[in-house]
Amino acid sequence: MRSQDGEFEYVVIGAGSAGCVVAARLSAAPGARVLLLEAGCEDDHSDVQDPARWPFLLTGALDWGYSTTPQASADGRVVHCPRARMLGGCHSHNASAWVRGHPADFDSWAYQGNRGWDWASVLPIFKRIEDWQGPPSGLRGGRGPMFVSPPEQTGPIAAAFIEAGREVGLPVLDDINGPSMEGIGYFNFTIKNGRRVSVASAYLRPALSRSNLTVITGAEAQRLLFEGDRCVGAEYQISGKVERVRATREVALCGGAIGSPRVLLLSGIGPAAELVALGITPQVDLPGVGKSLQDHPLLGGIAYELTGPVPPVMNNGAEATLWWRSRPGLYSPDIQPVVIEFPFATPELAGRLPEHCFVIAPSVVRVASRGSVSLCSADPSVLPAIDMGYLRSGADVEAFLSAIELCRAIGAAKSFDPLRKREVMPGPLGRAAMIAWIRQAVTTYFHPSSSCRMGVDDQAVVDPELRVYGVPGLRVADASIMPAISTGNTNAPSIMIGEKAADLILSA
């Protein structure tokens, strides 16, 4: 549908994990006309609906086609950066895992001056989101739009992984979003009756019954529109034509950790000197736009050949995980290995994998390295430069060395004896050789964040109410606003950010 007059109270840019939530919640307000712009298409592809098919969605027409710049601390390798281009955003192509994060994540955000983002404040929002199917708990929600469940059935590799964790002394968690995050257990999933549940199905489609919500797909936002210093709308391209839409109240930019800084920079909001060098007239000199980018680096991976064929994929094929501390004295866990029940490795190492194998893939989730998103051109059709900064900090390398030691102990445990034929890689390497392997094995865990960081310092892009500094009428609401990346998969926190953003907008 398209508005006849091009004017709405609210314009939401991006129908991803936060954007679908913001649009749905705003449209519930009486009399508020809401437009949701999505650059991609519908989410009706059969592979989207099957939660086990997520690896096949990471390239092709439903992906933006982003890659990093050569990563200096990863042997100069260029790493693919999957970002979904469809309704539901990355919740329509991710592995359907539901991880809130550690309470310390949110308390740390608040400690940095972001009042209202502490764990006690965001827990009720997480509970409001959830339709939890597991055992009743005061920490879980029961009537929210998002179906969240423990796995109904599990595969033999995941079961062996958990028992192997028990063998090496890890606590086994009944619920990874329960009282403690530290230990090993099955993921919570947004999977119902074998089908993906996403923000598109849980939030957006029910809201489409309201006549005041308009959704336009294939509409790629290029620039924001201003009257003086106030943001009053957006310019977008659709079917080769440039259209403009006006927002009489607010614009909510929900383009994700790559898309949101890109639109801000194209609109003249960012480091002034960099914008001028590209021929863009600065609207607001905000030096932090596109900086502080973080992702969870993942190693693909510690591989084991199976004694027989790969078992049929259950759930998402990556059913179990653990959180642990890479060294004593840390306040909260900083590593998160995950078992992947099929061959998984970087292109540089994939040739070493046998046909029938599984992988234990460690990740550093309290990552020290940061990168950036920057423009290569003032032309909106030119993709941005994405520097994830993988392994830039030596602390991340040290955390990986510890994580590999733990993962190899789990892979060698007796619980895997009936399944494991041999360890394929990396093997018992010395320190220098193991670090060299890490630089070849590192890739994305698909969790970019923090490129429009929330805060109260001079590098912050948005304030604690998600308002862009110096730009009335504009907020950013997605993973880009995280002051630091959360300890685990970022989809659930992104949905929480969307819920909180809607609260903030409506209360204004």
N, C-alpha and C positions, 0 to 999 in steps of 0.2 A: 504494500500500500504506500501511497505517497500523499503527503499533506497538500491541500489545494492552495493554502496561503503561505506555506513555508515558515510558519511561526508556531512555536510551542513554548510552554513554560520551561520545560527541561529538555535538553538535548544530551543524550548519553552516547559516547563514542566508544565502541567496542563491546561486542556481545560475548565476552569471556566469563571467567569464573566470578569476577566482581561485577562486570557490566550487566549481565543478565539479572543479577540480584538487585542492583541499583534501579534498573528500569522497572522491574516487577514491583518493587516496594514503592517507588514514587508513583506509579500508575494507580496504586491503591488509594492514594489521597484524592478525596472528592474534588472533581473539577480540574485536576492537573493534567494537562495534555503533555504527553511524553513521546519523544522520538528516540529510537535506538538505531544507530548506524552501525552496520557490520560490513567490513571489507570483504569477507568471505561469503560462502554459500550456505545453504541449508545443511543440516547435520544428518541427513537421511541415508547416507551411504551404509551399506550392509556391514562393512568392517567397523564402523563407528558403534553400531549396536552390539557387536560381539566383543566383550571385554578382553578376550584372549588375542584379538587381532591388532592390538595397539601397535606392535612393531611395524606393521605394514602401513600405518598412517603417518609415519614420521618423515616421509618424503612424498613428493607428488603434488597433485592439484590442491590438496587440503592442507598444505604446509606453505609457509612463507618463503622457504628456500634460503634462510639465513645461514651464514657460516661465520666463524670467527676470523679475525686477522691471524696471521701466523703467531703461534704462541711461543714466545721466546724461551720460556722455562719448560716447554714440552717439545723440545727438539724442533721448534719452528713449525710444528704441525698445524694445519687448518682443521678445525673441528666443526662438524655440522651442529647447528643450533635449532632444533625443531621448535616451531611455534605454530599452533593450529590456526587455520584460516577458514573458520566456519562458525555457525551458531554454537554457543557453548564454549568456544575457545579451546584451551588446552584440557578442559574437563571432558571434551568430546574425543580426545585422542590419547589421554594419559592412561596409566595403569590402574586407575580406579581405586587407588589407596587413599585412606582417610587418616591423616595424621595431624593433630592439632599443633604439636610442638611442645616444648618444655615450658612450664610456668616461668622459669627464669628468663626466657626470651622476652616475654611481655613485661615482666617486672623491670628488665633492663631498658626496654623502650621508655617506660614511664620514668625511670631514674634519669634518663637523658633529657627530661623536661617535657615529655609527651603525656601530659596528664590525661587520665581516662583510658590508657592503653595497658594498664597493669593486668596481671592475671585475674585478680578478683573482679575487675571490670569487664574483661572480655569473656570470661567463663559463661556468664548468662547468655551471651550472644551465641557462643558455640552450642549451648544447650537448646536455644531457640531454633537453631538451624536443623537439629538432628531429629530424625525419626529412628531412634536406636532400637535395634532388634535383639540385642544381647541381654544378659541379666540386668535387672534394674539396678541403678546406681545413682546416687546423688550427684555424680559428676556428669551424667549423660542425660540428653534430652529425649523426649518421647513423642512429641507431637509436631515436630518441625517438618518442613517440606522435603528435606534430604534424607532418603533412605540410606541408613548406615547399618552394616551387619557384619558379624564375624562370618567366616566362610562356612557354608553348609557342609561341603565336602572338601577334602584336601588330598593332594597327591603325595606319593611316597617320598619324593625328594625333599619337599618341604617338611614332612614329618621327621625324616632322618636329620635334617638340619636342626630342628628344635631339640631333638633328643641328643644330638652331638653337642649342642650348646650346653645342655644340662651336664653332659659328661665332663666338659672342661670347666664347669663351675659357675655358669651363668644362671641367674634366676630365670624361671620360665613365667612369662606374663600371661595372665588370663585375659587382659585387655590392655593393649598398648596405649590407649587413651585413658587408662585408669589412674589409680593413685600414684604409681611409679612408672616412669618411662624406661628405666634402666634394666635391661634384661633382654630376653629373646622371646619371640611369639609371632603369632599370625597377624597380618594386617587386618584392620577393619576395611571393608569394601563398600563402595557405592554401586553394588551389583544386586539386582533383584530378578529372581527367576531366570538367571543366566544372561540378563541383558544389562547394559550400561545404564545407570541413572546419572544424569548430568544436570548442571544448572539450567540447561536448555529445556530438559524435560520436567525438572522439578519446580523451577521458578517461572521460566519465560512462557512456556506453553499454557499453563493455567491462566497467566495474566493476559494472554491474547484474547480472552473472552471479553475483555474490557474495551470499549470503543475508544477510550482516550489514549491507548497505546498503539503507536505505529512503529513497525520494524521494517527497515529497508536493508536488504542484503546486496552484496556487490557494490557497496558504497564506501570507498576508501577515503577517509578523512585526510586532507592535505594541509590545511591551515586553519587556525582559529581566526575569528573575526572580532574586531575591536571598535568601540566608540570611546575615544580618549584612552584611558587605561583599562576600561572595563571590557571583559570578554562578553560578547553578545551573540555568539553563534559560531558556525563552522562552515568551511568550504570543503566539498567532497566531490570526488569524481565517480561517475556511474555511467557505464556503457559509453565511455569515451567523452562524455559531457561533464562540464563542471557545474555543480549546483551549489546554492547557498541556502542555509537554514538559520533562522533566528531563534535565540532562547531569551525569553523575557525575564526569566529568573536566574537559572544557572546552567552552565555546561559542566558535565562530569566526564572527565577524560579517563577511560578505563582500557587503554590500549596495551597494557602489560609492560614489562620491564624493558622491552625493546621499543614497542610502538608508542608508548606515552612520551618518553623523552624525544623521540623522533618528531612527533607532532609539535611538541613545545619548541624545539629548535627550529623547525621549518616556519614556525609562527613568530620567530624573533625573541623567544624566551629562553635565555641561556647565557653562556659566557660571551660577553659582547665582542671581545676581540676575535674569537673563533667565528662568530656569525658574520662580522664585517669582512673577514678574509674570504668568506664564501659569497659575498655580495648580498647578504641578508641584513636588512635594517633592524637593529635591536629594538624590541618593544620594552623588555625589562632585562637588565643585566643580572642574571641569576647564575653565578659560577658553578653551582652544584648540579645543574641539569645534565644528566647523562653520566655523571661521575659516580663513584662508589658502587658500581655494578658488582654483584656477587652471584655466584652459582655454586651449588654443591658439586665438587669434582668427584667423579665415579671412576673406578678402575674396571676395565673390561678385558679379561678378568682372571681370577684364580680358577683355572679350568681343570675339570676331572672327566676323564673318559668313563663312560658307563659300561657295565658288564653286558648290557643288552640295549635294545632300542630306547630312545627317549620316550618316557611314558606320555600318555595323552595329557595335553595341557589342561590343568584345572584352574578355575577362576581366571587370574591374569597371567599365570605362568611365572609369577614372582610373588609367592604367597606369604613368605615369612621374612622377618628382618630382626635386627637387634640394635640396641644402642649401648655403648660402653665408653669408658674413658681411656684415652690413649696413654695416659700417665697419671700417677697418683697426684692428688692435690687439686684437680680440676673441680670446679663447683658443680658442673653438670656434664653429661656425656657429650663427646665431640666426634664420635665415629658411628656410622650406621651402615654396616654391611647388609646386603640383601642377597638372597639366593635366587638365581635366575635359572629356570628349569629347562633351558634350551641353550644352544651355542650362542655366546655373546662376547664380542671382542671388538676392539678398534680395527679399522681397516688395515692398519699396519701389522696387526697380530693375528687377524682372522685366519690367515692361511695355516696357522699352527693348530687349529682346532679340528678334532675328528668330527665325523657326522653325528655321533651319539655322545653328547657330553652335557654337563651342567656347569654352572659357574657360581662362585661366591664372589660378589662384587662389593668391595668396601668403598665407602664414601666418607669424606670429611664434612661434617655438618655444622661445626663451629669454625668455619673457614676464615683464615686470616687475610687471604689475598683479595684484592679488589681490582676491578677493571673499569671499562667505560663504554658508553655508546656515543658515537659522534657522527656527524654528517660528513659525507664525501662530496656533496653537491647541494646547491639550493633547489635542484630539480627533485620533486617528490617521487619520481619514478626510480630514482637511484637508491639502492639499498644502503643502509648505514654501515659504518665500520663498528664491529662488535669485538671488543677485546675483553675476554673473560678473565685474563690475568691468571690462568691456571698455574698453580705451583710457584707463583711469584714470591710468596713468603716461604722461607725455609721451615716455618712451623707446620705448614700443611704437609710437606714432605716427611717430616718427623712423625706426624700423626699417621700418615699412610704406612710408614714402616711398622709402627705398632699394630695397626689394623691388619696388615698382611700377616703378621705373626699369629694373631688371634684367629684369622680366617683359615690359615693353613692348619692350625691345631684342630679347628672344627672339622675341616675336610678330611683330616687323618683319623678322626675318632671312629670307634668301633661301630657306631650306629650306621655309618656309611658303608661298612664292609660288604653287605649284600649288593650294593649298587655301584660302588666305586671300583673301577679296574686299575686306574693309575692317575696320578697327578700329571697333567699335561704341561702346565706352566703356572707360576714362574719357576718352581723348584727351589731347592735350598741355595739361593744365591748369596754371595757376600754383599756387604753394604753398598759398595759402589755399583756393582752389577744390578742390585735390586733397585737402586735409585734410577739407573738407566732404564730399567724395565718400566718403572712407574711413569717416566716421561713418555714412553711409547704407549702405555696402557690408559693414560688419563683421558677421560671424555666427560660429557655432560650428564648430570642426573636430571636434566630438564627443568631446573628450578631457578632461572634468573630472577633477580630481585634487586631492590635498593638503589635504582638508578634515578629516582626522584625522591630522595630520602626525606622522611619526616623528621622535624627537629626544630630547635630554637636557636641554632648557631648560624654563622654566616655561610655555611655550605649546604644548609637545608633548602629544599625546594618547596615543601608544603609545611604548614603549621600543624599543630595537633588536631585541628579540625579539618585537615586535608585541603585547606585553601592555599592556592599558589601565592607565594609572597609577591606582592606588588600587582596582582591581577584580580581585582574584584570580579565575582561572577564565575570563577573557574576553580574547580577542585580536581584533584587526581585521586583515583581510588582503584588500586590494584597492588600487586606484589612490589611494584617499583617504590612504594612509599615506605617499605620496611626499613627502619634505621639500620638493622642488621638482619641477615637472613635467619629464618626460624630453624630450629633443630629438627629437621625432618622434611618430608614432602610438603610442598608449599600450597597445595590446592585448597585445603581446608582453611588455613589462615587467610587466603585470598578471598574466599567466600565470606569469612568473618569481616574482613575489611569492607566488602561490599555492603553487608548489613549495617555496619557502623556508619558508613558513609551516608546511606539512605537516612538513618536516624539523624545525623548531623544536618543534612540538607533540609529535611522536613521540619526540624526544630528551629531552623532559621527563618 
